[in-house]
Amino acid sequence: MAFSMVASHSRGKSAADKIFGASAAANAAKAKFGKAAVTDATIGAILDDNEALVCLPTVEKVFRSLPMPDIIAYAPIAGLPGYLETVIEAAFLNNKPEAYMKAVATSGGSGAIHHAIWNYSEVGQTILTSDWHWDPYRVLADGLLRKLDTFEYFDDKLQFNVQSLEKKVGELLARQDSLLLIINTPAHNPVGYSLSDGDWDAVLDVLKKAAKNDKKITLFVDVAYLDYSGEKNACRAFMKKFGNLPSNILVIVGYSMSKGFTVYGMRTGAMIGLSSDQAIAEEFQNINQYTSRATWSNINRGAMTVLTTIYKDKELLTQLEGERDHYYKKIKERADIFAAEAKAVNLTTLPYIAGFFLSIASGNPEAVCTKLHDDNIFAVPLAKGVRVALCAIPAAKVKGMAGKIANALAAVEK
């Protein structure tokens, strides 16, 4: 091995992100052929019909109205007190469970995942998520000296595979005393699936059964796409199920402002701990605040103030919700076009309910994405298929995509 200055646990690691790689290829094609000739399905952010990055008008208005000290001053390590109170309201609305709840501000949703891995799994342990997942879960686990294992998200009928989840939970708890399980719902990235009430009942039954053996179980629910997953209370109704759980099951809701407030680069979020035991909830707040100090210190004061200002003003909140609904419907329109055309050409997608992305299974996703470049279509190759970012593609460019993807699959996998 070549001489290296880095510590042994960091040696050989690099961040070759497939999403940003696919995006770079799309940008090169735009420079060569012109933006109008390229369909860029790589971007995980909302673009309007002119392919311009969207900022919700109410968010921009409130941010630009902030006094300069609210933008540039340090915030408390745990987060602004008003933000910590209000972010719980924003996350749950009318669906608070019967539980003790504490919030800690984080550097986006990624920061919440980082803290959960560091504080609720042991070095060298294995954490669990679904086989279809946001790839940085694995990077975060690896960077924090953990392993990542997966259960099969869907069975052969394309229904949520609780049997696979139960099997993996049992296998991991047979060799470790605690387990961190990450579930991304509603509007899963990269599939667009949302767990049903029945799915959630089955998941919680598995965890409660496993917890009877005095194992410690932490359920991290990644709700990054919550505000674009349906009617605001209907898509949060599952959260009531997190009440009155055994004290050795901790639920953490990872909340992000990136999508719901279209402030992707401001890196503002929160982790909300829910427990039937008050002492565990207080421990959650203390230890994660400590980890923030040991990682990034404090986060973006201006973005926290934006959320608090909007949710404390009914008129502003009504405006914000209307703007979100507009783009939720726009993404749904794009998804409906794709679904109708996919059905017409016998292209099977993974079960899509809502959200920024949908996915198509493939045995050779890299080759499929490369083949799509012939049509100037750029998507993201994943381990088990191809991700299409509906949030970023105007309806006019969605038309015809399903047929071209079907042709690419047929050409590669014949």
C-alpha positions in Angstrom: 0.0 0.0 0.0 1.2 3.5 -0.8 2.4 5.7 2.1 -0.5 7.4 3.7 -0.8 10.1 6.4 -4.4 9.5 7.4 -5.5 7.4 10.3 -6.1 3.7 9.7 -9.9 4.0 10.0 -10.0 6.7 7.3 -7.6 5.2 4.8 -8.9 4.6 1.3 -12.2 6.4 1.7 -13.5 8.9 -0.8 -16.9 10.4 -1.7 -17.6 9.3 -5.2 -21.4 10.1 -5.1 -23.4 8.6 -8.0 -26.0 11.3 -7.8 -23.6 14.1 -8.2 -21.8 12.1 -10.9 -24.9 11.6 -12.9 -25.8 15.3 -12.5 -22.3 16.3 -13.8 -22.9 14.2 -16.9 -26.2 15.9 -17.4 -24.7 19.3 -17.1 -22.0 18.4 -19.6 -24.7 17.4 -22.1 -26.6 20.7 -21.5 -23.4 22.6 -22.3 -22.9 20.6 -25.5 -26.5 20.2 -26.9 -28.4 22.9 -25.0 -30.7 22.7 -22.0 -33.8 22.2 -24.1 -32.4 19.0 -25.7 -31.6 17.3 -22.3 -33.8 15.6 -19.8 -32.1 15.9 -16.4 -33.7 13.4 -14.1 -30.9 13.5 -11.5 -31.7 16.5 -9.4 -33.2 16.0 -6.0 -34.8 19.4 -5.8 -38.0 21.0 -7.2 -37.6 22.7 -10.5 -40.4 24.6 -12.2 -41.7 24.1 -15.8 -38.8 26.3 -17.0 -36.3 24.1 -15.1 -35.4 26.8 -12.6 -34.8 25.9 -9.0 -37.9 26.7 -6.9 -37.9 28.7 -3.7 -41.3 29.0 -2.1 -42.2 32.7 -2.2 -43.3 32.9 1.5 -39.9 31.4 2.6 -38.0 33.9 0.5 -40.1 36.8 1.7 -39.7 35.9 5.4 -36.0 35.2 5.0 -35.3 38.6 3.3 -37.3 40.4 6.0 -35.1 39.1 8.9 -32.9 41.5 10.8 -29.2 40.9 10.1 -28.5 39.6 13.6 -31.1 36.8 13.1 -29.1 35.7 10.1 -25.5 36.1 11.3 -25.6 35.6 15.1 -24.6 32.3 16.7 -27.5 30.1 17.7 -27.6 27.9 20.9 -26.0 24.5 20.4 -29.3 22.6 20.8 -31.1 25.1 18.6 -33.2 28.2 19.2 -35.7 27.5 21.9 -38.6 28.7 19.7 -37.4 26.5 16.9 -37.2 23.4 19.1 -40.8 24.0 20.2 -42.1 24.8 16.7 -40.3 22.1 14.8 -42.2 19.5 16.8 -45.5 21.2 15.7 -44.3 21.3 12.1 -43.3 17.6 12.1 -46.5 16.2 13.8 -49.3 18.8 13.4 -52.4 17.1 14.8 -50.7 13.7 15.2 -48.6 13.8 18.3 -48.4 10.5 20.0 -48.6 9.8 23.7 -45.0 10.1 24.5 -42.3 12.4 26.0 -40.8 14.4 23.1 -37.5 16.3 22.9 -36.0 18.0 19.9 -32.4 18.9 18.9 -31.5 21.1 15.9 -29.3 19.3 13.3 -27.4 20.1 10.2 -30.2 19.0 7.9 -31.6 15.5 7.8 -28.2 14.1 7.3 -27.1 15.5 10.6 -29.9 13.8 12.4 -28.9 10.5 10.8 -25.3 11.1 11.8 -26.2 11.6 15.4 -28.5 8.6 15.5 -25.8 6.3 14.2 -23.2 7.7 16.5 -25.3 7.7 19.7 -27.6 4.7 19.2 -25.3 2.0 17.8 -21.9 0.7 19.0 -18.7 1.0 16.9 -18.5 -2.1 14.7 -22.2 -2.8 15.0 -24.6 -3.3 12.0 -27.4 -0.9 11.4 -30.4 -1.8 9.3 -32.4 -0.2 6.5 -34.2 -1.4 3.3 -32.4 -2.6 0.2 -33.8 0.3 -1.7 -32.4 3.3 0.1 -30.7 6.7 -0.1 -27.1 5.7 -0.7 -25.5 8.1 1.8 -26.9 5.9 4.6 -24.1 3.5 3.8 -21.5 6.4 3.6 -22.6 7.7 7.0 -22.5 4.2 8.5 -19.1 3.5 7.1 -17.7 6.9 8.1 -18.8 6.3 11.6 -17.2 2.8 11.7 -20.5 0.9 11.5 -21.8 -1.6 8.9 -25.1 -1.4 7.0 -27.3 -4.4 6.3 -30.6 -4.4 4.5 -33.9 -6.2 4.4 -35.9 -6.6 1.2 -38.3 -3.6 0.9 -40.8 -5.4 -1.3 -41.9 -9.0 -1.7 -42.5 -10.7 -5.1 -46.0 -9.1 -5.1 -44.4 -5.6 -4.7 -45.9 -5.3 -1.2 -43.9 -4.1 1.9 -41.9 -7.2 3.0 -42.4 -7.3 6.7 -41.2 -11.0 6.7 -37.8 -9.9 5.5 -37.7 -7.2 8.1 -38.5 -9.6 10.9 -35.9 -12.1 9.7 -33.1 -9.4 9.6 -34.1 -7.9 12.9 -33.9 -11.4 14.5 -30.5 -12.1 12.9 -28.9 -8.9 14.0 -30.3 -9.0 17.6 -29.0 -12.6 17.9 -25.5 -11.2 17.8 -25.8 -7.6 19.2 -27.6 -6.1 22.1 -29.0 -3.1 20.3 -30.3 -2.2 16.9 -30.8 1.0 14.9 -33.4 0.6 12.2 -33.8 3.4 9.6 -37.1 3.6 7.7 -37.6 6.4 5.1 -41.3 7.2 4.8 -43.6 8.7 3.6 -42.5 9.4 -0.1 -39.5 7.2 0.1 -36.3 8.1 -1.7 -35.7 6.6 -4.3 -39.0 4.6 -4.7 -41.8 7.0 -3.7 -43.5 4.4 -1.5 -45.2 5.3 1.8 -45.8 2.7 4.4 -49.6 2.1 5.0 -51.2 1.9 8.4 -51.1 -1.9 8.1 -47.4 -1.8 7.2 -46.7 0.3 10.3 -48.7 -2.0 12.5 -46.6 -4.9 11.3 -43.3 -3.0 11.7 -44.1 -2.1 15.3 -45.3 -5.6 16.1 -41.9 -6.9 14.9 -40.0 -4.3 17.1 -42.2 -4.9 20.2 -41.7 -8.6 19.9 -37.9 -8.2 19.6 -37.9 -5.8 22.5 -39.3 -8.4 24.9 -35.8 -9.9 25.1 -34.4 -6.8 26.8 -32.8 -5.6 23.6 -32.5 -1.9 22.9 -34.1 -0.8 19.7 -34.0 2.6 18.1 -36.3 3.3 15.2 -35.2 6.3 13.0 -38.0 7.5 10.8 -36.6 9.7 8.0 -39.4 12.0 7.0 -37.4 14.3 4.6 -40.2 14.3 2.0 -43.1 14.6 4.4 -44.4 17.9 3.1 -44.8 16.5 -0.4 -46.4 13.2 0.4 -50.2 14.0 0.6 -52.7 15.8 2.7 -50.8 17.3 5.6 -52.5 15.4 8.5 -53.3 12.2 6.6 -49.7 11.7 5.7 -48.7 12.1 9.3 -51.4 10.0 10.9 -49.0 7.0 11.4 -47.0 9.1 13.9 -49.7 8.5 16.5 -48.6 4.9 16.6 -45.4 5.9 18.3 -47.1 6.4 21.6 -46.9 4.2 24.7 -44.2 2.0 23.3 -41.9 -0.1 25.6 -39.2 2.0 27.2 -36.5 0.1 25.4 -37.9 1.2 22.0 -36.8 4.8 21.2 -38.3 6.5 18.1 -36.4 9.3 16.4 -38.1 11.4 13.7 -35.5 13.0 11.4 -37.0 16.3 10.1 -35.5 18.3 7.3 -36.2 21.9 6.1 -34.5 21.2 2.8 -37.5 20.0 0.9 -40.4 21.4 2.8 -39.0 24.9 2.8 -36.9 24.7 -0.4 -33.7 25.7 1.5 -31.5 22.8 0.5 -28.2 24.4 1.1 -29.0 26.0 4.4 -28.6 22.6 6.1 -31.3 22.9 8.8 -33.2 20.1 10.4 -34.0 18.5 13.7 -34.1 15.1 15.3 -37.1 14.5 17.6 -36.9 11.8 20.2 -40.0 10.0 21.4 -40.1 7.7 24.4 -42.5 6.5 27.0 -39.8 7.2 29.6 -39.1 10.8 30.5 -35.5 10.1 31.5 -34.7 8.6 28.2 -36.2 11.6 26.3 -34.1 13.9 28.4 -31.0 11.8 27.9 -31.7 12.0 24.1 -31.7 15.8 24.2 -28.5 16.0 26.4 -26.4 13.5 24.4 -27.3 14.8 21.0 -26.7 18.4 22.0 -23.3 17.2 23.2 -22.6 15.5 19.8 -23.6 18.7 18.0 -21.0 20.6 19.9 -18.4 17.9 19.1 -19.4 17.9 15.4 -20.6 21.2 13.9 -21.2 23.3 17.0 -24.4 25.1 16.0 -26.5 25.4 12.8 -28.1 28.0 10.6 -29.9 30.6 12.8 -31.7 32.3 9.9 -33.3 29.2 8.6 -34.5 28.2 12.1 -36.0 31.7 12.5 -37.8 31.4 9.2 -39.6 28.2 10.3 -40.5 29.7 13.6 -41.8 32.9 12.1 -44.0 31.2 9.5 -45.5 28.6 11.9 -46.3 31.4 14.5 -48.3 33.4 11.9 -51.5 31.8 10.5 -51.5 33.9 7.4 -47.9 33.1 6.5 -48.5 29.4 7.2 -51.6 29.3 5.0 -49.6 30.9 2.2 -46.7 28.4 2.7 -49.1 25.4 2.6 -50.7 26.7 -0.5 -47.4 27.0 -2.2 -46.4 23.5 -1.2 -49.7 22.1 -2.4 -49.1 23.7 -5.8 -45.8 21.9 -6.2 -47.1 18.7 -4.7 -49.8 18.7 -7.5 -47.2 19.6 -10.1 -45.0 16.6 -9.1 -48.1 14.4 -9.0 -49.0 15.5 -12.5 -45.6 14.5 -13.7 -45.9 11.1 -11.9 -49.3 10.5 -13.4 -48.0 11.1 -17.0 -45.1 8.7 -16.4 -47.4 6.0 -14.8 -49.8 6.1 -17.7 -47.1 5.9 -20.3 -45.3 3.2 -18.4 -48.4 1.1 -18.3 -48.8 1.5 -22.0 -45.3 0.2 -22.8 -45.4 -2.5 -20.0 -42.7 -0.8 -18.0 -42.9 -1.8 -14.3 -42.0 0.7 -11.7 -41.6 0.2 -8.0 -44.8 1.1 -6.1 -45.0 4.9 -6.2 -47.3 6.8 -3.8 -45.8 10.3 -3.7 -42.6 12.2 -3.5 -39.7 13.4 -5.6 -38.6 10.1 -7.1 -39.6 6.9 -8.7 -37.5 3.9 -9.5 -37.4 1.0 -12.0 -35.7 -2.2 -11.1 -32.8 -3.3 -13.3 -30.1 -6.0 -13.2 -27.6 -3.6 -14.8 -28.6 0.0 -13.9 -25.2 1.6 -14.9 -25.6 0.2 -18.5 -29.3 1.3 -18.6 -28.4 4.9 -17.6 -25.5 4.9 -20.1 -27.9 3.7 -22.8 -30.3 6.5 -21.9 -27.6 9.0 -22.7 -28.3 8.2 -26.4 -31.6 10.0 -25.9 -30.0 12.7 -23.8 -31.9 11.4 -20.7 -29.9 11.4 -17.5 -31.0 9.3 -14.5 -29.2 8.0 -11.4 -28.0 4.4 -11.4 -28.6 2.7 -8.0 -27.6 -0.8 -6.7 -30.8 -2.4 -7.9 -32.3 0.0 -10.5 -32.6 3.4 -11.9 -33.9 6.5 -10.1 -35.9 9.2 -11.9 -36.3 12.6 -10.2 -39.8 13.6 -11.1 -39.4 16.8 -9.0 -36.9 18.2 -11.6 -38.5 17.3 -14.9 -41.2 19.5 -16.6 -44.3 17.6 -17.7 -43.4 18.2 -21.3 -40.2 16.4 -20.9 -41.8 13.6 -18.9 -43.8 12.7 -21.9 -42.0 9.9 -23.8 -39.6 9.1 -21.0 -41.2 5.8 -20.0 -41.0 4.4 -23.5 -37.3 5.4 -23.9 -36.5 3.8 -20.5 -38.3 0.6 -21.6 -36.3 0.6 -24.8 -33.0 1.1 -22.8 -33.9 -1.8 -20.5 -34.7 -4.1 -23.4 -31.5 -3.2 -25.2 -29.3 -3.8 -22.1 -31.1 -6.8 -20.5 -32.0 -8.8 -23.7 
